[in-house]
Amino acid sequence: MKGKSRLPFELAGYLKLGDAVIITDQDHGILDINEYYERTTWDLRNSIIGVKAGFLKSGITPLYTYTSLKTS
């Protein structure tokens, strides 16, 4: 389902935030991104919706940060 959002209506408001936002499903598949994320990272919506968010790991962020995100 790459390129087409399956975003629940209740989460749509987060896409209007002024920060870069990625919304994932419980399996870490990217459901949608906001315009600011797209402009900041040059990742085009059509190329990352449906992809697992793990590809974003930089190797710089400590592992505990990712662990805490999974349990939140």
Backbone as JSON Lines, residues from 0, in Angstrom:
{"i":0,"aa":"M","n":[0.84,-1.19,0.0],"ca":[0.0,0.0,0.0],"c":[0.88,1.25,0.0]}
{"i":1,"aa":"K","n":[2.0,1.16,-0.58],"ca":[2.95,2.25,-0.61],"c":[2.36,3.49,-1.28]}
{"i":2,"aa":"G","n":[2.56,4.66,-0.64],"ca":[2.11,5.92,-1.2],"c":[0.71,6.35,-0.81]}
{"i":3,"aa":"K","n":[-0.06,5.47,-0.22],"ca":[-1.43,5.8,0.16],"c":[-1.6,5.62,1.66]}
{"i":4,"aa":"S","n":[-2.05,6.66,2.33],"ca":[-2.17,6.65,3.78],"c":[-3.38,5.85,4.25]}
{"i":5,"aa":"R","n":[-3.21,5.1,5.35],"ca":[-4.3,4.39,6.03],"c":[-4.47,4.99,7.42]}
{"i":6,"aa":"L","n":[-4.3,6.27,7.54],"ca":[-4.26,6.96,8.82],"c":[-5.64,7.05,9.46]}
{"i":7,"aa":"P","n":[-5.76,6.59,10.72],"ca":[-7.02,6.76,11.44],"c":[-7.36,8.24,11.59]}
{"i":8,"aa":"F","n":[-8.6,8.57,11.45],"ca":[-9.07,9.95,11.52],"c":[-8.59,10.67,12.78]}
{"i":9,"aa":"E","n":[-8.55,9.97,13.9],"ca":[-8.17,10.59,15.18],"c":[-6.73,11.1,15.19]}
{"i":10,"aa":"L","n":[-5.89,10.61,14.31],"ca":[-4.48,11.0,14.3],"c":[-4.18,12.1,13.28]}
{"i":11,"aa":"A","n":[-5.12,12.44,12.44],"ca":[-4.88,13.4,11.36],"c":[-4.42,14.76,11.87]}
{"i":12,"aa":"G","n":[-4.86,15.19,13.03],"ca":[-4.47,16.49,13.58],"c":[-2.98,16.61,13.84]}
{"i":13,"aa":"Y","n":[-2.32,15.5,14.13],"ca":[-0.88,15.53,14.38],"c":[-0.09,15.96,13.14]}
{"i":14,"aa":"L","n":[-0.66,15.74,11.98],"ca":[0.02,16.1,10.74],"c":[0.06,17.61,10.52]}
{"i":15,"aa":"K","n":[-0.7,18.35,11.32],"ca":[-0.72,19.81,11.2],"c":[0.31,20.49,12.09]}
{"i":16,"aa":"L","n":[1.03,19.72,12.9],"ca":[2.03,20.29,13.8],"c":[3.18,20.91,13.02]}
{"i":17,"aa":"G","n":[3.86,21.87,13.65],"ca":[4.99,22.55,13.04],"c":[6.29,21.78,13.12]}
{"i":18,"aa":"D","n":[6.29,20.66,13.81],"ca":[7.47,19.8,13.89],"c":[7.34,18.68,12.86]}
{"i":19,"aa":"A","n":[8.45,18.04,12.56],"ca":[8.42,16.89,11.65],"c":[7.71,15.74,12.36]}
{"i":20,"aa":"V","n":[6.7,15.16,11.72],"ca":[5.89,14.11,12.32],"c":[5.82,12.9,11.38]}
{"i":21,"aa":"I","n":[6.03,11.73,11.97],"ca":[5.81,10.46,11.28],"c":[4.83,9.68,12.13]}
{"i":22,"aa":"I","n":[3.81,9.15,11.53],"ca":[2.84,8.33,12.26],"c":[2.96,6.91,11.72]}
{"i":23,"aa":"T","n":[3.16,5.96,12.66],"ca":[3.32,4.56,12.28],"c":[2.2,3.71,12.87]}
{"i":24,"aa":"D","n":[2.04,2.53,12.31],"ca":[1.1,1.57,12.88],"c":[1.83,0.73,13.92]}
{"i":25,"aa":"Q","n":[1.14,-0.22,14.52],"ca":[1.74,-1.03,15.59],"c":[2.88,-1.9,15.11]}
{"i":26,"aa":"D","n":[2.97,-2.11,13.8],"ca":[4.06,-2.91,13.24],"c":[5.19,-2.02,12.7]}
{"i":27,"aa":"H","n":[5.14,-0.74,13.02],"ca":[6.15,0.25,12.64],"c":[6.14,0.6,11.16]}
{"i":28,"aa":"G","n":[5.06,0.29,10.47],"ca":[4.91,0.73,9.08],"c":[4.48,2.19,9.08]}
{"i":29,"aa":"I","n":[5.05,2.98,8.22],"ca":[4.73,4.41,8.17],"c":[3.36,4.59,7.51]}
{"i":30,"aa":"L","n":[2.45,5.21,8.26],"ca":[1.11,5.48,7.76],"c":[1.05,6.82,7.05]}
{"i":31,"aa":"D","n":[1.73,7.81,7.61],"ca":[1.73,9.14,7.0],"c":[2.83,9.99,7.6]}
{"i":32,"aa":"I","n":[3.17,11.05,6.91],"ca":[4.13,12.05,7.39],"c":[3.52,13.42,7.14]}
{"i":33,"aa":"N","n":[3.98,14.41,7.88],"ca":[3.46,15.73,7.62],"c":[4.36,16.49,6.63]}
{"i":34,"aa":"E","n":[3.87,17.61,6.18],"ca":[4.58,18.41,5.18],"c":[5.94,18.87,5.7]}
{"i":35,"aa":"Y","n":[6.01,19.22,6.99],"ca":[7.28,19.69,7.54],"c":[8.34,18.58,7.52]}
{"i":36,"aa":"Y","n":[7.94,17.35,7.84],"ca":[8.88,16.23,7.77],"c":[9.39,16.08,6.33]}
{"i":37,"aa":"E","n":[8.47,16.14,5.41],"ca":[8.82,15.96,4.0],"c":[9.8,17.05,3.53]}
{"i":38,"aa":"R","n":[9.55,18.29,3.92],"ca":[10.44,19.39,3.52],"c":[11.79,19.31,4.21]}
{"i":39,"aa":"T","n":[11.8,18.91,5.48],"ca":[13.03,18.88,6.26],"c":[13.96,17.76,5.82]}
{"i":40,"aa":"T","n":[13.43,16.6,5.54],"ca":[14.25,15.42,5.25],"c":[14.37,15.11,3.77]}
{"i":41,"aa":"W","n":[13.58,15.72,2.95],"ca":[13.54,15.45,1.51],"c":[13.0,14.05,1.22]}
{"i":42,"aa":"D","n":[12.41,13.39,2.22],"ca":[11.77,12.1,1.98],"c":[10.38,12.37,1.41]}
{"i":43,"aa":"L","n":[10.13,11.91,0.24],"ca":[8.84,12.14,-0.4],"c":[7.8,11.17,0.13]}
{"i":44,"aa":"R","n":[6.63,11.69,0.41],"ca":[5.51,10.91,0.96],"c":[5.32,9.61,0.17]}
{"i":45,"aa":"N","n":[5.29,9.7,-1.14],"ca":[5.03,8.51,-1.95],"c":[6.1,7.44,-1.8]}
{"i":46,"aa":"S","n":[7.3,7.83,-1.4],"ca":[8.37,6.84,-1.32],"c":[8.5,6.19,0.05]}
{"i":47,"aa":"I","n":[7.89,6.75,1.1],"ca":[8.08,6.14,2.42],"c":[6.81,5.65,3.1]}
{"i":48,"aa":"I","n":[5.64,6.04,2.64],"ca":[4.41,5.51,3.25],"c":[4.33,4.02,2.94]}
{"i":49,"aa":"G","n":[4.14,3.24,3.98],"ca":[4.08,1.79,3.85],"c":[5.4,1.1,4.17]}
{"i":50,"aa":"V","n":[6.48,1.87,4.25],"ca":[7.8,1.32,4.56],"c":[7.95,1.22,6.07]}
{"i":51,"aa":"K","n":[8.73,0.26,6.56],"ca":[8.99,0.14,8.0],"c":[9.84,1.33,8.46]}
{"i":52,"aa":"A","n":[9.5,1.91,9.59],"ca":[10.19,3.09,10.11],"c":[11.64,2.81,10.51]}
{"i":53,"aa":"G","n":[12.02,1.57,10.65],"ca":[13.38,1.23,11.03],"c":[14.44,1.76,10.08]}
{"i":54,"aa":"F","n":[14.07,2.05,8.84],"ca":[15.05,2.55,7.9],"c":[15.55,3.94,8.3]}
{"i":55,"aa":"L","n":[14.85,4.59,9.23],"ca":[15.23,5.93,9.66],"c":[16.34,5.94,10.7]}
{"i":56,"aa":"K","n":[16.67,4.78,11.27],"ca":[17.7,4.73,12.31],"c":[19.02,5.25,11.78]}
{"i":57,"aa":"S","n":[19.62,6.15,12.53],"ca":[20.85,6.8,12.07],"c":[22.12,6.14,12.59]}
{"i":58,"aa":"G","n":[22.0,5.38,13.67],"ca":[23.2,4.85,14.3],"c":[23.76,5.8,15.34]}
{"i":59,"aa":"I","n":[23.25,7.01,15.38],"ca":[23.69,8.02,16.35],"c":[22.8,8.0,17.59]}
{"i":60,"aa":"T","n":[21.52,7.77,17.38],"ca":[20.57,7.75,18.49],"c":[20.8,6.52,19.35]}
{"i":61,"aa":"P","n":[20.87,6.7,20.68],"ca":[21.08,5.54,21.57],"c":[19.93,4.53,21.48]}
{"i":62,"aa":"L","n":[20.25,3.27,21.61],"ca":[19.27,2.19,21.53],"c":[18.11,2.38,22.51]}
{"i":63,"aa":"Y","n":[18.4,2.9,23.72],"ca":[17.33,3.06,24.71],"c":[16.24,4.02,24.23]}
{"i":64,"aa":"T","n":[16.59,4.94,23.34],"ca":[15.58,5.86,22.8],"c":[14.56,5.08,21.98]}
{"i":65,"aa":"Y","n":[15.05,4.19,21.12],"ca":[14.13,3.38,20.32],"c":[13.32,2.44,21.19]}
{"i":66,"aa":"T","n":[13.94,1.89,22.21],"ca":[13.25,0.98,23.12],"c":[12.11,1.72,23.83]}
{"i":67,"aa":"S","n":[12.37,2.94,24.27],"ca":[11.34,3.71,24.98],"c":[10.2,4.06,24.05]}
{"i":68,"aa":"L","n":[10.44,4.26,22.79],"ca":[9.37,4.56,21.84],"c":[8.45,3.37,21.65]}
{"i":69,"aa":"K","n":[8.99,2.18,21.68],"ca":[8.2,0.98,21.49],"c":[7.3,0.69,22.68]}
{"i":70,"aa":"T","n":[7.68,1.15,23.85],"ca":[6.88,0.86,25.04],"c":[5.95,2.0,25.4]}
{"i":71,"aa":"S","n":[5.99,3.08,24.67],"ca":[5.13,4.23,24.98],"c":[3.73,4.02,24.47]}
